[in-house]
Amino acid sequence: MITAPELEIAVLVLGMVILMAEAFAAKIDKRFFAFAGIAGLAVVLIATFFVTPTVPPDQATGFWNFYTADPLSILFKQFALLTTILVLIMMIDYAPVVESSVAGSKIYSSLGEFFALPIFTCAGLMYMASAIDFVFIFISLELVTISFYVLVSFTRRNPTTLEAGVKYLVLSALSTAFLVYGITSAQRSSGWYLSSSRSVSRLRLCRFKSGCRMFIKALLRPLLPIFPLARRLRVLSCYCVSCAHF
């Protein structure tokens, strides 16, 4: 009997085993770890067709009330596994290009991490497919993007990739700040991070009223330099929407 959480755990263990084996296997061709990753992910992909139903999130306790394993999430897990396998296959052919831009005394000596990082990205995508909580979504997304930071700037002898890695890091930090702000705003409006029906209804009501207020302000903004009356209308619209809130 296979449960859905065991799929992500297997992928994470596979990535950590490849990293540890790469550190102590100096004489092995590093492309072997790519084939090992492909085989391991293929086994996990086959296991997704034999997943048993899990406890509903409303009845789960502890960590697993953030997690769901409905058929749609299983479908996206299979998609993430399949695409990661294809990526690893393409990375084998791309390995000589990467090796030419990475310092190393032996052929393919620095490519163990190159083949392990997409596996951690796959684990983050699989967790994100089952996440029903804002905090869990954020953690899964960070697991994906941290691997991307390294992969983008992996060819450290190439100044272009180093620049791309720094820019990606800065833009991701900015977008992360907006994401965290949105999560805290949603929590403040709904009172909780989970997707319960009561929280969602409260969140929709608050966001609708706030959206109406912002929409009216945006419509009246171009008229402010021309018509002084527009400023009064803007204040009046805020007052009307605020009264409707109560």
N, C-alpha and C positions, 0 to 999 in steps of 0.2 A: 504494500500500500504506500503510495507516494502522495505527500501533501504538497500544496503549492509553495509554502515557505522553504521547503527543502530544495527547490530549484535554485533560488537565489543563493542559498548557502553553498550549494555545490559549485556554482559559478565563482563565488568569492574564494572558496577553498582552492579551486583550480588555478585562479590567478595568483594566489599566494604561493602555491606549490611551484609554479613556474618561476616566480621571482626567486624563491629560495634555491631551487635547483640550478638556476642560471648563475647564482652567486658562487656556488661550489663546484660547478662543472666547467672548468676553464678550457678543457680540451675537446669539448663537444661542439659541433657546428650548431650555432644558435638557431638556425632554421628548423632544427629538430623541435624546438619549443613551439614553433608555429604549427607544426603538424600535430603536436600533442594538444595544443589549444583547440584546433579544429576537431580532433577526435573527441575531446571532452565535451565541447559544446554540442557536437552531434548527439552524444549520449543524452545530454540534458534535453535537447530538442525532442528526441524520441520519448523521453520520460514525460514530457508535457501532455502527451496523448493518454496518459494513464493516471492523471491527477485525480484524487478523490475529492469530493466536496468538502469544504471547510465550514467552520462555524460562522454564522452571520456576524458582521461587525457589531451589531447591537447586543449580541450575546457573548462576545469575546471579552476576555479580561486582560489587563496588563498591556503589553506592547502590541498585541495583535488586534486590538480594536481600531488601530490605524490602517489595517490591512484587509483587503478583500480579494477573493479569487473567483470572480464570476467568469462566465465564458468569454466575455469581451476582453478582460484582462489577460486571460490565458492566450487569446489570439495575438495580442500585442507582445506578449512574452515570446511566443513563437516567431513573430516577425523580427524582434530584436536579436534572437539567437541566430536566425537565418542570415540576417544582414551582417552580423559580426563574423560568421563563418566566411561569408563572401569577402569581407574586408581582410581577414587574415590570409585568404588565398591570394588576394591582390598584393598584400604586403610582402609575400614571399618573393614575387617578381620585382618589387620595388626595393628590396633589401640592398642590392649593390649600390643604388643611388644614395640611400641613406648612409651606408657605410663610408662612402667617399667624403661625406661631410661630417663624420663623427670620428673623434680621435680614438685610435685603437691600434695596438701593435699586431694583432692577428686578425685574420679575415672573419668578419661577422662577430667580432668579440664584444661589440657594444650593443647588440641588437636584442638581447634577452628582454629588457624592459620594453622595447619597441613592440614586441609581440604580446606582452602581458597586459599592457595598458588598455587595449580595446576590450579585454575580458572584464576589467573592472567597469568600463563604460557600459558594457552589456548588463552587468549586474545592477547598475544604477537605473538603466532604462526599464529593467524588469521590475524593480521596486517601484518605480514611478507609475508603471501600468497598474499596480495594485494599490496605490496610495489613495486614501480617501480623507486625508487630513493634511492641512496646509503645512504643518511642521514636517511631516513625513515627505511630502512633495518637495519641500525645500532641501532636505537632507539628500534625497535621491538626486535632485538636480545638481547639487554641489558635487556629489560623487561622479557624475558624468562630466561636469565642466573641469574639474581638477585634472582628470586624465587628458582632456582636450588641451589644457594649458601646456602640458608637457609634450604632447604629440605635435602641436603646432610649431614649437620651437625646438624640436628634437635635433634637427640638423644644425648644431650650434656653430659650425664653421661658416654658415651662410648668414650674412648680416640681414638679409631680407626676412628669413624665418624668425630671427631674433626680434626684429622690429614687429613682425606680425604677432609674436607671442606676447610682447609687452602691450601692444595695443589691445589685443584680445583680453588680457588680464584687466586693463583699466576699464574697458567697456563692460566687461562682465561684472566688475566690482560696482560700477554705476547701476547696471540693471539689477544686480542683487539688492542694492539699497532700495530701489523702487519696489522690488518684489516684497521685501520685508516690510516696507511701509504699507503696501497694500494688504498684506496679511494682518498686520496690527490694526489697520483701519477696519477690516472685515470682522476681526475679533471684537473690536470695540462696539461695532454696530450690532452684531449678532449675539455676543456674549460667550461664544465658544468657537473652537477651531474645527469641530466635526461637522459633517454634512447632514445634520439632523433636519427633519422637516420644519421644526419650530425655528431653528436658527436660520434656515434658508428663507423662510417667509419673512422674518424680521429683517434680514439682510436685504431682501428684495424691496421691501417697503422703504427702508431708509435710503437705499441707493437710488430708488426712483425719485424720491423727493429731492435728494441732493442733486441728481442729474437734471431735473427740471429747473432747479435754481441756477445751475451752471449754464444750462442751455439758454435761458433768458438773458443771463449776463453776457454771454458770448454774442448773442444777436444784437444787444444794445451797445456793445463796445465800440463798433465803428462810428456810431452816431455821437459819441461823447464830445469830440472836439468841435462838432458843428452845432448841435442843438443842446442847450443847457437843460431842456426838458427831459432829455434822455437820461440824465443822471437821476432826476427825480423818479422817472419810471423804473429805473434800475433798483432804487431803494424800495419803491413800492412793490416790485415783484418779489424782492427778498422778504418783505414783510408779509405778503400774501402766502408765500410758500411756508414761511415759518409758522404762521397761524394755522395753516392746514396740517402742519406736523402735530399740533396739539389737538 
